[in-house]
């Protein structure tokens, strides 16, 4: 089980690197967070000028990430992802958030956090769809 866990994590990190290398911001760099809190900020910033529903859900997701309410964050991010008008920078922010959430959930799950385990299972189901 642990091998599968690590393989999934490695796959997500590699995919993140590939996706993040596909484009750049105005200064030529891609914003990539190193923590779930940084990813929460990235998500809020990327949707600051979005339509009201997307901006609201990005705010919900960002706040939930900061509070450790990972399932709530995942549902809000999934709602945003389904919108047809997500632009490149917003897509990168969504990916950044999901990668950092996955990392955080794995750390917490390894420590036996039952909520993190449940949220990680939700994340795996979301990623399959």
N, C-alpha and C positions, 0 to 999 in steps of 0.2 A: 504494500500500500504506500509506503514512504517513497519508494522508487517512482511510482506513478505520480505521486504528489510533486516530487522534484522535477520529473519530466514535464509535467503540465506547467509548472512555474517557469522552467527554462524556455519552453515553447512560447509562453506569453512574453517573456523578456525579449526573445529573439524577434518575435512578431512586432513588438513595440518598436524595436530598433529599426526594423525595416520600414514600418509605417512612418516613423518619425523622420526617416531619411528621405521621404518622398517629396518634401516641400520645405519651404522656409518662410520666415516672416520677412518684413521689409529690410531688416538688417542682415538677412542671410542665415539666421539661426532659428532653430526650433526650440520652443520652450519645453523643457522637460523637467518635471519636479522630482525631487529626491525624497519626498515624504508625502503622506496622505494629506497633511495640512497644506502643503504647497500645491498639491493637486486640487484641493478644494478652492484655493485662491485662484488657480489657473482656470478652473471651470467657471467661477463667478465672473472673472474678468472677460472670458471669451464670450459669455452670453449677456454682458452688460448692455449691449445695444440690440439684443434680439427681441422678437415679439414677446408680448407680456407673458404668455403661457410658458414659453421656453425659459425666459428670464426667471420666472417664479420657480419652475422646477429646478433650474440650476442653483438658485438660492437655497431651496429645500435640500438638495443633494449636498451642497457645500456645508451647510450648517449641520446636517446629519453626519457627514464625515468627521467634522470637528468634534462632535459630541460622541462619536463612536457608535452611532445608530446606523450600522452598515446596511442592514436590509432596507431601511427607509431610503438610504442614499442610492442603493442599487435600483429600487423601483423608480425613483425620480430620474436617474440617469437613463434607464431603459425607456421611459416616456419621452425624454429628449431625443434619444437615438432614433426613435420611430418617426420623427418629424422629417418631411421630405426636403425642407429648406435649410438643413444643417450645412454650414459652409466648412471649408477646409480647416480653418483655425479652431472652430468649434469641435470638429471631429477629432482633431489632435488633442484638445482639452479633454474630451470624453475618453479617448484612449488613455491619456495620461492618468486620469482619475481611476479608470478601471485597473490599470497596471499597478498603481500605488495601493489601491484598495486590496487587490489580490495579495500583494506582498504583506500588507498589514494583517490581513485575515490569516495568512499562512503562519506568520509569527505567533499570532494569538492562538490559533488552532493547535499549534505545536505545544503551547503552554496549557492546553486543555480547556480553553474558553469555549463553552458550549454555544454561545451566541455567535462567535466567530465561525465555528464549524457549520452552523446552520446557514449563515450568510455566505460562506464559501460554497456550500452546496447550491444555493440560489445563484451565485455567480456562474458556476459551472453550467447550470441549466440555461441561463441567459446567453452564455457564450455558444451554446449548441444551436440556438435559434438564430 
